[in-house]
Amino acid sequence: MARTLSLVVPSGSLTLGNLLGAIGHWVADQRGADTLYGIADLHALTVPRDPASVRADTLEQAALLLAAGLDPARCTVFAQSSVPAHAELLWLLEATAHDGELRRMVQYKQKSAGQQSVRAALLTYPVLQAADVLLYDVDTVPVGDDQRQHLELARDLAIRFNGVYGQTFVVPRAVTPAVAARVM
C-alpha cells in the first residue's frame, strides 16, 4: 500500500476549500502508519507572524483535524516543528536546489510582488515542502492545483539528489482529487 502525506499550514482559519479539497479526503483515506497528516507550522513563518498566534493556530488546527474525524489510531497526526528532521533535510535539499528554479515558483512571485523586502524563507519554503515529502518516503502526495508546481520541485530535487548521492529518496507522484482540486 502506498504511503501518503498531507500537511495544512496554520496561516489562519481552515476554509471550505481545506475541508472539500483535503480534510474530507484525509478522513476517508486513513489507513494506519501509511497515512501521515500534519500541521506545517514551520511554513507559517515565511511571512511576519506573531509566534504566539502560530502556536495557537497550530493547536487549533490539530483540534479541528481531530474533530473532523482524523483518528490517531488509524493514521499519524503531527506538528512539523516537533520533528527536527524536517529542518535538517531542508538544509541538505537547499544545497541541491537552484536559485532560478525557486524564483520561478508562482507563489513566490505572487507573495513577493511589490514588497520592498521578503524573508528568505518565502523563497525557500518549496524546498521545505520537498523535505516534508521526501523525509517520509511517500509514494503519493494529494495536492491541489496550486501545489502541483511545488511537488514537481520535490520530484526534481529527489532525482537530482539520488543522481549525486545514490538512491536515497522515493520520487513521489501527485494525486489530484477529482473534485475540489481548486476551490477559490
Secondary structure in CASP SS format (residue, H / E / C, confidence):
PFRMAT SS
TARGET T0000
AUTHOR 0000-0000-0000
METHOD secondary structure of the structure
MODEL  1
M C 1.00
A C 1.00
R C 1.00
T E 1.00
L E 1.00
S E 1.00
L E 1.00
V E 1.00
V C 1.00
P C 1.00
S C 1.00
G C 1.00
S C 1.00
L C 1.00
T C 1.00
L H 1.00
G H 1.00
N H 1.00
L H 1.00
L H 1.00
G H 1.00
A H 1.00
I H 1.00
G H 1.00
H H 1.00
W H 1.00
V H 1.00
A H 1.00
D H 1.00
Q C 1.00
R C 1.00
G H 1.00
A H 1.00
D H 1.00
T E 1.00
L E 1.00
Y E 1.00
G E 1.00
I E 1.00
A C 1.00
D C 1.00
L C 1.00
H H 1.00
A H 1.00
L H 1.00
T H 1.00
V C 1.00
P C 1.00
R C 1.00
D C 1.00
P H 1.00
A H 1.00
S H 1.00
V H 1.00
R H 1.00
A H 1.00
D H 1.00
T H 1.00
L H 1.00
E H 1.00
Q H 1.00
A H 1.00
A H 1.00
L H 1.00
L H 1.00
L H 1.00
A H 1.00
A H 1.00
G C 1.00
L C 1.00
D C 1.00
P C 1.00
A C 1.00
R C 1.00
C C 1.00
T E 1.00
V E 1.00
F E 1.00
A E 1.00
Q H 1.00
S H 1.00
S H 1.00
V C 1.00
P C 1.00
A H 1.00
H H 1.00
A H 1.00
E H 1.00
L H 1.00
L H 1.00
W H 1.00
L H 1.00
L H 1.00
E H 1.00
A C 1.00
T C 1.00
A C 1.00
H C 1.00
D H 1.00
G H 1.00
E H 1.00
L H 1.00
R H 1.00
R C 1.00
M C 1.00
V H 1.00
Q H 1.00
Y H 1.00
K H 1.00
Q H 1.00
K H 1.00
S H 1.00
A C 1.00
G C 1.00
Q C 1.00
Q C 1.00
S C 1.00
V C 1.00
R C 1.00
A H 1.00
A H 1.00
L H 1.00
L H 1.00
T H 1.00
Y H 1.00
P H 1.00
V H 1.00
L H 1.00
Q H 1.00
A H 1.00
A H 1.00
D H 1.00
V H 1.00
L H 1.00
L H 1.00
Y C 1.00
D C 1.00
V C 1.00
D C 1.00
T E 1.00
V E 1.00
P E 1.00
V C 1.00
G C 1.00
D H 1.00
D H 1.00
Q H 1.00
R H 1.00
Q H 1.00
H H 1.00
L H 1.00
E H 1.00
L H 1.00
A H 1.00
R H 1.00
D H 1.00
L H 1.00
A H 1.00
I H 1.00
R H 1.00
F H 1.00
N H 1.00
G H 1.00
V H 1.00
Y H 1.00
G C 1.00
Q C 1.00
T C 1.00
F C 1.00
V C 1.00
V C 1.00
P C 1.00
R E 1.00
A E 1.00
V E 1.00
T C 1.00
P C 1.00
A C 1.00
V C 1.00
A C 1.00
A C 1.00
R C 1.00
V C 1.00
M C 1.00
END
